[in-house]
Amino acid sequence: MSTLVTLPDGTRHRLSGTGGFARPDAPATSRTAYAAAHVVADPRAENVPGAPAAVDWERTLAFRHHLWSYGLGVAEAMDTAQRGMGLDHPATRELIRRSAAEARAIGGRIVAGVGTDQLPAGPADLTRIRDAYAEQLAEVRAAGARPVLMCSRHLAAAAEGPEDYQRVYAHLLAATDEPVVLHWLGDMFDPALTGYWGSTDLDLAADAVLDLVKDHAEKVDGIKVSLLDADREVALRRRLPAGVRLYTGDDFHYPELIRGDEAGHSDALLGVFAAIAPAAAAALTALDRGDLVAYDEILAPTVPLARHLFAAPTWRYKTGIVFLAWLTGHQDHFTMVAGQQAGRSPAHLARLLTLADAAGLLPDAELAATRARAYLTVAGVAQ
């Protein structure tokens, strides 16, 4: 079978099929790493904008086992799973329950998002927001996953300043008997979160979240930061109390942030790790044995892929994540809940194909080429 693909600009690209990374014998020990996983839609259902999400549970859970098999933890029901962008609350609750049960069965690590998305869109007062958070916090704890207190669109709209965030989060932290992960998602991932932590000045916002962490350090395992600003992340990391992790969510600068410096390093909770799991696991294994040259060599080709995957508008990255999952055989179709497979252009996805090939992430070149040709043919690019 041919591995040639005609791209939208008329060039012909032959997939190399090189790469392929061995599964590690155990999870990495020098860093804690979670991959934020997507959901696999049921292609036979009405997964159109505004419809309830119809999920292919078998394939969705199989993808989590793929991540666990490479020693990565699963970050469940985060924005990569189209949380609030196609995945409704009933489906989210079922996703967390099923994934946490699978994690328990094999001893896999799992964290899961806690939000307020059971509330209808529109205004809500702080008490109602706090109670919605508390309801989901109880559900995640009952499922057996470590909670991630996600940023809330409702809270971003209702809060009048840092004090309102402090009150809501302090109540939640007091209600849990295990450390949680906080979450700071920049507005490039969700414009509705502009001004989170009480200010559009990111220095003031960082001060506010640090005050919260310092006041409740015994209840905070770490904070996941997705601002796509490496210098700001490092500055925040250096100010955290001892024992509180910085989980990088920076899909542009993750190699250097995870590698770290003389003052410390970031752990990882990344959407891009779902797309590059084999390479990420190999790099972390190299880091464990102190082989920084191999670590850098493995991750360097993934950075152009990640930067393209998360290019503006950044929130559309989920389309590329699912496209790559289809090309690599983790699902049999390119369909997403809420019809979001239309979120990126054929030209964007064709570039993603070539970058994934360069990073050694398409070891079955014939499968990837066959599927890419089918997609591009339907898009009007003759093969």
Phi, psi and chi 1 to 4 in degrees:
 res  aa     phi    psi   chi1   chi2   chi3   chi4
   1 MET       -  151.5  -66.0  175.3   65.4      -
   2 SER   -81.5  146.2  174.0      -      -      -
   3 THR  -109.8   15.1   60.5      -      -      -
   4 LEU   -84.7  139.1  -83.5  173.5      -      -
   5 VAL  -132.3  129.8 -179.3      -      -      -
   6 THR   -86.6  123.8  -58.5      -      -      -
   7 LEU   -89.7  163.8  -55.5  179.1      -      -
   8 PRO   -58.1  -25.1  -29.8   38.2      -      -
   9 ASP   -85.3    4.5   64.6    1.0      -      -
  10 GLY    94.1  -12.6      -      -      -      -
  11 THR   -74.1  156.7   62.1      -      -      -
  12 ARG  -112.2  126.5  -58.1 -172.5   76.2 -162.3
  13 HIS  -115.5  128.9  179.2   84.1      -      -
  14 ARG   -99.1  118.3 -175.3 -178.1  -63.1  -81.5
  15 LEU   -67.7  137.2  -60.8 -178.2      -      -
  16 SER   -81.9  -33.0   67.4      -      -      -
  17 GLY    69.0   11.0      -      -      -      -
  18 THR   -79.4  170.6   57.5      -      -      -
  19 GLY   100.3 -149.5      -      -      -      -
  20 GLY    91.6  122.7      -      -      -      -
  21 PHE  -121.6  136.9  -60.8   90.8      -      -
  22 ALA   -67.2  144.6      -      -      -      -
  23 ARG   -70.5  135.9  -74.5 -179.9  170.9   81.4
  24 PRO   -71.3  158.8   27.1  -34.0      -      -
  25 ASP   -72.7  -24.2  -65.2  -31.0      -      -
  26 ALA  -158.7  162.3      -      -      -      -
  27 PRO   -60.3  154.9  -22.8   33.7      -      -
  28 ALA   -60.5  149.2      -      -      -      -
  29 THR  -109.1  -23.5   56.0      -      -      -
  30 SER   -82.8  -18.3   59.5      -      -      -
  31 ARG  -138.4  149.1  -56.1  -68.5 -173.0  -89.4
  32 THR   -97.9  125.6  -60.2      -      -      -
  33 ALA  -133.2  126.5      -      -      -      -
  34 TYR  -117.6  140.6  -66.6   95.4      -      -
  35 ALA  -105.5  125.7      -      -      -      -
  36 ALA   -79.3  116.8      -      -      -      -
  37 ALA   -96.5  149.1      -      -      -      -
  38 HIS   -88.1  170.8   74.6  -69.6      -      -
  39 VAL  -106.1  146.9  -66.6      -      -      -
  40 VAL   -95.7  121.1 -179.3      -      -      -
  41 ALA   -74.8  155.2      -      -      -      -
  42 ASP   -83.3  111.0 -178.5  -13.0      -      -
  43 PRO   -69.5  -13.6   28.4  -35.5      -      -
  44 ARG   -87.3   -8.8  -58.1  161.4  -60.0  179.9
  45 ALA   -98.3  174.9      -      -      -      -
  46 GLU   -87.0   67.0  -73.2  -70.1  -41.0      -
  47 ASN   -85.2   75.2  -85.1  -56.0      -      -
  48 VAL  -117.5  163.1  -64.0      -      -      -
  49 PRO   -53.8  130.1  -28.4   36.6      -      -
  50 GLY    89.7  -12.2      -      -      -      -
  51 ALA   -86.2  152.4      -      -      -      -
  52 PRO   -59.0  144.1  -21.2   31.6      -      -
  53 ALA   -68.3  130.8      -      -      -      -
  54 ALA  -110.7  115.3      -      -      -      -
  55 VAL  -107.5  140.0  177.0      -      -      -
  56 ASP   -85.8   96.2 -179.9  -24.0      -      -
  57 TRP   -66.3  -37.0  -67.1  112.2      -      -
  58 GLU   -61.9  -48.9 -178.2  178.0   -5.6      -
  59 ARG   -71.1  -35.6  -74.7  -62.9 -173.1  129.5
  60 THR   -61.4  -45.8  -67.6      -      -      -
  61 LEU   -72.2  -33.3  -64.3  173.6      -      -
  62 ALA   -62.1  -35.3      -      -      -      -
  63 PHE   -66.6  -36.4 -171.6   75.8      -      -
  64 ARG   -64.4  -38.0  -81.3  121.7 -174.7   92.7
  65 HIS   -65.1  -35.0  -79.1  -81.3      -      -
  66 HIS   -57.9  -46.5  157.5   69.4      -      -
  67 LEU   -65.1  -44.8  -62.1  174.7      -      -
  68 TRP   -61.9  -35.3  -74.7  -41.9      -      -
  69 SER   -64.8  -20.8   77.5      -      -      -
  70 TYR   -97.3   12.2  -81.9   95.8      -      -
  71 GLY    81.4    6.5      -      -      -      -
  72 LEU   -89.3  149.2  -60.6  173.5      -      -
  73 GLY   -80.5  162.6      -      -      -      -
  74 VAL  -106.4  127.9  168.4      -      -      -
  75 ALA   -98.7  107.2      -      -      -      -
  76 GLU   -96.2  146.9 -169.9   53.7  -83.8      -
  77 ALA    56.7   39.5      -      -      -      -
  78 MET   -97.5 -167.8  -54.5  -68.5  -71.4      -
  79 ASP   -66.8  -25.3   53.8  -64.0      -      -
  80 THR   -62.0  -29.5  -54.4      -      -      -
  81 ALA   -82.2   15.5      -      -      -      -
  82 GLN    63.8   32.2  -65.3  177.6 -114.3      -
  83 ARG   -59.8  121.0 -175.6   80.0  179.3  -96.3
  84 GLY    74.8    2.0      -      -      -      -
  85 MET  -133.4   42.7  -61.3 -178.1 -177.0      -
  86 GLY   132.8  -32.4      -      -      -      -
  87 LEU   -92.7  111.1 -165.8   72.9      -      -
  88 ASP   -81.4  170.8   52.2   87.2      -      -
  89 HIS   -65.3  -42.1 -178.6   60.3      -      -
  90 PRO   -58.1  -42.5  -28.1   37.6      -      -
  91 ALA   -67.1  -37.2      -      -      -      -
  92 THR   -61.7  -46.5  -63.0      -      -      -
  93 ARG   -61.4  -42.1 -172.4  169.5   51.4 -142.3
  94 GLU   -68.0  -37.9 -178.9   69.5    4.7      -
  95 LEU   -60.6  -46.8  176.1   63.4      -      -
  96 ILE   -63.7  -44.1  -67.6  169.6      -      -
  97 ARG   -61.0  -47.4 -174.9 -170.0   67.7   78.3
  98 ARG   -67.7  -44.2  -73.2  175.4 -179.7 -104.4
  99 SER   -67.2  -39.6  -68.0      -      -      -
 100 ALA   -64.6  -37.1      -      -      -      -
 101 ALA   -64.9  -41.1      -      -      -      -
 102 GLU   -64.2  -40.1  -65.2  -67.8  -44.7      -
 103 ALA   -61.9  -43.9      -      -      -      -
 104 ARG   -60.8  -39.6  -79.7 -163.6  -53.1  -83.9
 105 ALA   -65.1  -29.4      -      -      -      -
 106 ILE  -116.3    0.2   65.3  161.6      -      -
 107 GLY    75.2   28.1      -      -      -      -
 108 GLY   -82.6  149.4      -      -      -      -
 109 ARG   -81.4  140.9  -71.9  176.4  -65.6  132.9
 110 ILE  -150.1  137.0 -172.8  167.9      -      -
 111 VAL  -121.9  156.8  -64.0      -      -      -
 112 ALA  -143.7  145.5      -      -      -      -
 113 GLY   -73.7  138.9      -      -      -      -
 114 VAL  -117.5  122.8  170.6      -      -      -
 115 GLY  -138.7 -155.6      -      -      -      -
 116 THR  -129.7   22.8   62.3      -      -      -
 117 ASP   -78.3    3.4   46.2  -18.2      -      -
 118 GLN   -78.0  -14.3   72.5  -89.7   49.9      -
 119 LEU   -77.6  147.9  -62.5  176.5      -      -
 120 PRO   -67.7  155.5   23.6  -32.7      -      -
 121 ALA   -61.0  146.0      -      -      -      -
 122 GLY   116.9 -176.6      -      -      -      -
 123 PRO   -64.5  146.1  -20.6   32.5      -      -
 124 ALA  -149.5  143.7      -      -      -      -
 125 ASP   -81.9  168.8   63.1   33.3      -      -
 126 LEU   -63.9  -34.2  -68.0  177.5      -      -
 127 THR   -65.7  -43.4  -61.5      -      -      -
 128 ARG   -65.8  -38.8 -164.1  174.8 -179.6 -159.4
 129 ILE   -64.8  -45.7  -67.1  166.6      -      -
 130 ARG   -58.9  -43.9 -178.3 -160.1   67.3 -167.6
 131 ASP   -68.9  -34.6  -69.6  -12.4      -      -
 132 ALA   -65.4  -44.4      -      -      -      -
 133 TYR   -56.4  -47.7 -100.5  135.0      -      -
 134 ALA   -62.5  -37.5      -      -      -      -
 135 GLU   -61.7  -47.5  178.0 -174.4   15.8      -
 136 GLN   -70.1  -33.7  -69.9 -161.8   24.6      -
 137 LEU   -60.2  -43.5  177.4   60.0      -      -
 138 ALA   -64.2  -38.7      -      -      -      -
 139 GLU   -64.7  -43.3  -68.9  172.4   -6.2      -
 140 VAL   -67.6  -42.2  168.4      -      -      -
 141 ARG   -63.6  -40.9  -68.8  176.2   62.2 -152.7
 142 ALA   -64.8  -32.2      -      -      -      -
 143 ALA   -72.0  -23.1      -      -      -      -
 144 GLY    98.4   15.7      -      -      -      -
 145 ALA  -102.0  152.9      -      -      -      -
 146 ARG   -74.6  130.2  168.9  158.4  -74.8  179.8
 147 PRO   -75.6  142.8  -15.4   30.4      -      -
 148 VAL  -114.3  113.7  179.6      -      -      -
 149 LEU   -78.6   96.3  -60.7 -175.6      -      -
 150 MET   -72.7  155.9  -63.2  179.5   67.1      -
 151 CYS   -63.1  141.7  -66.2      -      -      -
 152 SER  -113.3  126.6  162.1      -      -      -
 153 ARG   -61.3  -38.1  -66.6  173.2  179.4  171.1
 154 HIS   -61.7  -42.9  -65.7   96.5      -      -
 155 LEU   -69.3  -39.1 -176.4   54.1      -      -
 156 ALA   -59.2  -35.8      -      -      -      -
 157 ALA   -78.0  -32.4      -      -      -      -
 158 ALA   -91.4  -31.6      -      -      -      -
 159 ALA   -67.9  137.1      -      -      -      -
 160 GLU   -99.4   -7.3  -63.6 -177.9   -5.4      -
 161 GLY   176.9 -179.5      -      -      -      -
 162 PRO   -57.3  -30.6  -21.9   31.2      -      -
 163 GLU   -63.2  -34.3  -60.6   80.2    8.4      -
 164 ASP   -68.1  -39.2  -73.9  -20.9      -      -
 165 TYR   -63.5  -42.8  -71.3   90.8      -      -
 166 GLN   -59.8  -43.3  -65.4  -78.1  -15.4      -
 167 ARG   -65.1  -45.9  -80.1 -167.7  -71.1  -89.1
 168 VAL   -65.9  -49.3  169.8      -      -      -
 169 TYR   -69.3  -36.6  -81.6   89.5      -      -
 170 ALA   -61.6  -39.0      -      -      -      -
 171 HIS   -62.6  -43.7  176.9   86.4      -      -
 172 LEU   -67.5  -42.4  -63.1  168.9      -      -
 173 LEU   -66.2  -33.2  -67.8  169.9      -      -
 174 ALA   -68.7  -23.3      -      -      -      -
 175 ALA   -89.4   -5.0      -      -      -      -
 176 THR  -112.4  144.4 -177.8      -      -      -
 177 ASP  -103.4   12.1   56.4    4.8      -      -
 178 GLU  -136.4  151.8   63.8  172.9  -31.8      -
 179 PRO   -63.2  145.3  -21.6   33.3      -      -
 180 VAL  -117.5  170.3  -55.0      -      -      -
 181 VAL  -105.9  127.1  178.2      -      -      -
 182 LEU   -83.0  173.3  -59.5  179.3      -      -
 183 HIS  -150.3  125.3  179.2 -109.2      -      -
 184 TRP  -129.3  102.4 -172.2   -0.6      -      -
 185 LEU  -105.3  120.4 -164.9   66.8      -      -
 186 GLY   -69.2  163.0      -      -      -      -
 187 ASP   -70.5  -12.6   57.5    8.2      -      -
 188 MET   -68.6  -24.5   69.1  -72.3  -65.0      -
 189 PHE   -87.7  -29.3  -73.4   91.7      -      -
 190 ASP  -157.5  102.6 -173.2  -13.7      -      -
 191 PRO   -57.9  -22.9  -24.8   34.8      -      -
 192 ALA   -69.9   -9.2      -      -      -      -
 193 LEU   -98.2   11.1  -59.9  177.4      -      -
 194 THR   -56.1  133.4  -60.7      -      -      -
 195 GLY    81.8   16.6      -      -      -      -
 196 TYR   -62.7  149.3 -147.3   78.9      -      -
 197 TRP    72.3    7.5  -58.4  113.7      -      -
 198 GLY   105.5    5.7      -      -      -      -
 199 SER  -160.8  146.0  178.7      -      -      -
 200 THR   -82.2  -11.2   55.2      -      -      -
 201 ASP   -80.5  110.6 -177.5  -37.0      -      -
 202 LEU   -66.8  -24.6  -66.0 -178.2      -      -
 203 ASP   -67.0  -43.5  -69.1  -29.6      -      -
 204 LEU   -67.9  -38.1  -65.6  177.8      -      -
 205 ALA   -63.1  -40.7      -      -      -      -
 206 ALA   -63.2  -40.5      -      -      -      -
 207 ASP   -59.8  -41.1  -70.5  -18.1      -      -
 208 ALA   -66.4  -44.9      -      -      -      -
 209 VAL   -70.3  -32.7   75.2      -      -      -
 210 LEU   -66.8  -37.8  -82.3  164.3      -      -
 211 ASP   -58.6  -43.3  -73.4  -16.3      -      -
 212 LEU   -62.7  -47.3  175.8   70.1      -      -
 213 VAL   -62.9  -44.2  172.1      -      -      -
 214 LYS   -65.3  -35.1  -70.5  174.1 -179.2  177.7
 215 ASP   -72.2  -21.6  -72.4  -14.0      -      -
 216 HIS  -134.7   35.5  -56.4  -83.7      -      -
 217 ALA   -57.8  -31.7      -      -      -      -
 218 GLU   -71.0  -15.3   74.2  -75.0   -4.5      -
 219 LYS  -104.6    3.6  -65.7  -69.7 -173.8   73.6
 220 VAL  -117.9  111.5  180.0      -      -      -
 221 ASP   -69.6  -40.2  168.2   68.2      -      -
 222 GLY  -179.1 -179.9      -      -      -      -
 223 ILE  -130.2  130.9  178.6  169.1      -      -
 224 LYS   -90.6  123.3  176.0 -119.3 -162.6  -44.5
 225 VAL  -118.6  121.6  177.9      -      -      -
 226 SER  -125.6   77.6  -63.0      -      -      -
 227 LEU  -114.9   -5.8  -61.3  176.4      -      -
 228 LEU    55.0   38.6  -57.4 -176.0      -      -
 229 ASP  -138.6   97.0 -175.0  -32.9      -      -
 230 ALA   -63.6  -42.2      -      -      -      -
 231 ASP   -62.7  -41.4  -68.6  -20.1      -      -
 232 ARG   -66.4  -39.2 -170.7  173.8  -64.0  -79.7
 233 GLU   -63.5  -44.5  178.2  174.9  -43.4      -
 234 VAL   -62.7  -41.8  170.5      -      -      -
 235 ALA   -61.1  -42.2      -      -      -      -
 236 LEU   -66.9  -42.3  179.0   62.8      -      -
 237 ARG   -57.4  -40.9 -174.5  176.3   75.6 -158.8
 238 ARG   -72.3  -14.5  -69.5  176.0  176.1  171.0
 239 ARG   -99.5   -4.7  -63.3  172.6   65.8 -167.8
 240 LEU   -71.0  148.6  -70.8  172.3      -      -
 241 PRO   -62.2  154.2  -19.2   30.1      -      -
 242 ALA   -56.8  136.2      -      -      -      -
 243 GLY    90.9  -10.1      -      -      -      -
 244 VAL   -96.9  122.8  176.3      -      -      -
 245 ARG   -82.3  152.0  -58.3  175.2 -172.7  -87.4
 246 LEU  -105.9  111.8 -169.0  -59.0      -      -
 247 TYR   -91.9  110.5  -71.1  100.7      -      -
 248 THR   -68.5  135.1 -173.0      -      -      -
 249 GLY  -117.5   20.9      -      -      -      -
 250 ASP   -87.6  101.5 -172.5  -30.0      -      -
 251 ASP   -81.2    5.4  -59.3  -77.3      -      -
 252 PHE  -102.8  -36.0  -74.6    0.2      -      -
 253 HIS  -122.0   19.9  -53.1  101.1      -      -
 254 TYR   -59.1  -36.0   53.9   93.5      -      -
 255 PRO   -60.1  -47.0  -25.8   37.3      -      -
 256 GLU   -71.8  -33.1   65.9 -152.6   63.6      -
 257 LEU   -71.9  -40.0  -68.8  164.3      -      -
 258 ILE   -71.7  -39.4  -64.5  168.4      -      -
 259 ARG   -57.9  -46.9 -165.3 -178.4 -158.5  -89.8
 260 GLY    82.6 -169.6      -      -      -      -
 261 ASP  -144.8 -168.7   55.0   30.1      -      -
 262 GLU   -64.2  -18.7   67.4  -76.0   -8.3      -
 263 ALA   -98.0   -3.0      -      -      -      -
 264 GLY   141.3 -174.7      -      -      -      -
 265 HIS  -147.0  166.2   63.9  -96.0      -      -
 266 SER   -97.6  145.5  -65.0      -      -      -
 267 ASP   -85.7 -166.9  -67.7  -75.6      -      -
 268 ALA  -139.0  136.6      -      -      -      -
 269 LEU  -142.8   93.7 -162.1  164.6      -      -
 270 LEU  -130.8  136.8  -73.6  159.7      -      -
 271 GLY   -67.7  -36.8      -      -      -      -
 272 VAL   -64.9  -25.7   73.2      -      -      -
 273 PHE   -65.3  -23.9  -91.2   19.4      -      -
 274 ALA   -67.6  -32.1      -      -      -      -
 275 ALA   -84.1  -27.0      -      -      -      -
 276 ILE  -120.0   29.8   67.5  166.2      -      -
 277 ALA   -50.2  -48.2      -      -      -      -
 278 PRO   -60.6  -43.0  -24.7   36.8      -      -
 279 ALA   -68.2  -41.8      -      -      -      -
 280 ALA   -59.7  -44.0      -      -      -      -
 281 ALA   -64.5  -42.5      -      -      -      -
 282 ALA   -63.6  -40.3      -      -      -      -
 283 ALA   -65.9  -42.0      -      -      -      -
 284 LEU   -66.1  -35.1  -67.2  171.6      -      -
 285 THR   -64.0  -41.6  -61.7      -      -      -
 286 ALA   -62.7  -39.9      -      -      -      -
 287 LEU   -63.5  -39.1 -162.8   57.9      -      -
 288 ASP   -57.4  -39.1  -85.1    0.5      -      -
 289 ARG   -91.3    7.4   63.4  175.2 -175.5  -94.9
 290 GLY    78.8   15.6      -      -      -      -
 291 ASP   -92.0   84.6 -170.2  -16.4      -      -
 292 LEU   -71.3  -28.4  -62.3 -179.8      -      -
 293 VAL   -63.9  -47.8  172.0      -      -      -
 294 ALA   -65.0  -40.4      -      -      -      -
 295 TYR   -55.4  -50.6  171.0   83.5      -      -
 296 ASP   -65.3  -40.6  -69.4  -21.4      -      -
 297 GLU   -65.7  -35.7  -72.8  178.6  -12.3      -
 298 ILE   -71.0  -44.5  -67.1  166.0      -      -
 299 LEU   -83.8  -24.5  -73.7 -173.8      -      -
 300 ALA   -53.7  -45.6      -      -      -      -
 301 PRO   -70.8  -14.1  -13.5   26.8      -      -
 302 THR   -81.7  -17.4   71.9      -      -      -
 303 VAL   -68.8  -46.3  173.5      -      -      -
 304 PRO   -58.3  -37.1  -23.4   34.3      -      -
 305 LEU   -60.5  -48.8  168.6   70.3      -      -
 306 ALA   -63.6  -41.9      -      -      -      -
 307 ARG   -65.9  -34.3  -73.7  178.6  172.1  -93.9
 308 HIS   -73.5  -42.3 -176.0   69.2      -      -
 309 LEU   -57.4  -41.0 -173.5   63.0      -      -
 310 PHE  -102.2   18.7  -72.3   82.6      -      -
 311 ALA   -63.9  156.0      -      -      -      -
 312 ALA   -61.8  141.8      -      -      -      -
 313 PRO   -72.6  119.8   25.4  -31.4      -      -
 314 THR   -57.4  -36.3  -59.5      -      -      -
 315 TRP   -64.9  -10.5   62.6   84.8      -      -
 316 ARG   -82.7    1.9  -63.1  -70.7 -167.1 -172.7
 317 TYR   -59.7  -25.4   77.6   89.0      -      -
 318 LYS   -59.1  -32.0  -64.6   98.9  167.4  168.2
 319 THR   -61.0  -44.1  -57.9      -      -      -
 320 GLY   -66.8  -37.0      -      -      -      -
 321 ILE   -58.9  -45.7  -68.5  -83.0      -      -
 322 VAL   -71.1  -38.0  174.5      -      -      -
 323 PHE   -58.1  -45.5 -175.0   68.1      -      -
 324 LEU   -66.9  -36.7  -68.3  175.0      -      -
 325 ALA   -62.4  -36.1      -      -      -      -
 326 TRP   -69.7  -45.4  177.6   50.0      -      -
 327 LEU   -61.3  -31.9  -66.9 -176.7      -      -
 328 THR   -95.3    6.3   49.4      -      -      -
 329 GLY    87.2   12.2      -      -      -      -
 330 HIS   -82.3  -10.1  -66.9  -65.6      -      -
 331 GLN  -153.8  161.6   55.5 -166.8   79.9      -
 332 ASP  -100.7   12.6  -65.5  -31.4      -      -
 333 HIS  -156.6  165.3   57.3   83.4      -      -
 334 PHE  -115.8   70.8 -180.0   40.8      -      -
 335 THR  -128.0  141.1  -58.9      -      -      -
 336 MET  -127.4  155.7  -62.1  172.6   66.6      -
 337 VAL   -62.6  147.0  -62.6      -      -      -
 338 ALA    64.8   15.4      -      -      -      -
 339 GLY    65.5   26.2      -      -      -      -
 340 GLN   -79.2    4.9  -73.2 -160.8   19.6      -
 341 GLN   -62.8  -15.6   64.6  -89.2   15.6      -
 342 ALA   -86.0    6.4      -      -      -      -
 343 GLY   -74.4  -15.1      -      -      -      -
 344 ARG  -130.3  154.6  -67.6  -67.2 -159.9 -173.2
 345 SER   -81.5  160.7   70.3      -      -      -
 346 PRO   -57.1  -38.1  -28.4   37.0      -      -
 347 ALA   -63.4  -42.3      -      -      -      -
 348 HIS   -62.3  -46.2  177.0   96.6      -      -
 349 LEU   -70.8  -32.3  -64.6  176.0      -      -
 350 ALA   -64.9  -39.7      -      -      -      -
 351 ARG   -64.8  -38.0  178.2   62.0  176.7  153.6
 352 LEU   -60.6  -40.5 -159.4   59.1      -      -
 353 LEU   -56.7  -49.2  168.9   76.4      -      -
 354 THR   -69.1  -34.7   62.6      -      -      -
 355 LEU   -70.0  -39.2  -68.9  169.7      -      -
 356 ALA   -63.8  -38.3      -      -      -      -
 357 ASP   -63.0  -44.0 -173.2   37.5      -      -
 358 ALA   -64.6  -29.1      -      -      -      -
 359 ALA   -85.5    1.1      -      -      -      -
 360 GLY    73.9   29.4      -      -      -      -
 361 LEU  -106.5    9.7  -66.6  167.4      -      -
 362 LEU  -125.4   65.6  -58.8  175.3      -      -
 363 PRO   -64.0  -28.1   21.0  -31.8      -      -
 364 ASP   -95.6   83.6 -171.2  -21.1      -      -
 365 ALA   -64.0  -35.0      -      -      -      -
 366 GLU   -67.1  -43.2  -69.5 -175.1   -6.9      -
 367 LEU   -62.4  -47.6  174.7   67.4      -      -
 368 ALA   -62.2  -41.2      -      -      -      -
 369 ALA   -67.2  -42.4      -      -      -      -
 370 THR   -59.9  -44.1  -62.6      -      -      -
 371 ARG   -72.7  -38.6  -68.0 -176.1  170.1 -175.0
 372 ALA   -64.3  -41.4      -      -      -      -
 373 ARG   -63.3  -40.4  -73.3 -165.0  -61.4  -93.1
 374 ALA   -62.0  -45.6      -      -      -      -
 375 TYR   -62.7  -48.1  166.1   74.9      -      -
 376 LEU   -68.3  -31.0  -70.3  167.2      -      -
 377 THR   -61.9  -47.5  -62.8      -      -      -
 378 VAL   -62.6  -32.5  172.1      -      -      -
 379 ALA   -77.6   -4.2      -      -      -      -
 380 GLY   100.4   11.5      -      -      -      -
 381 VAL  -103.2  103.6 -178.3      -      -      -
 382 ALA   -63.8  140.9      -      -      -      -
 383 GLN  -108.8      -  -62.2  -61.7  -57.2      -
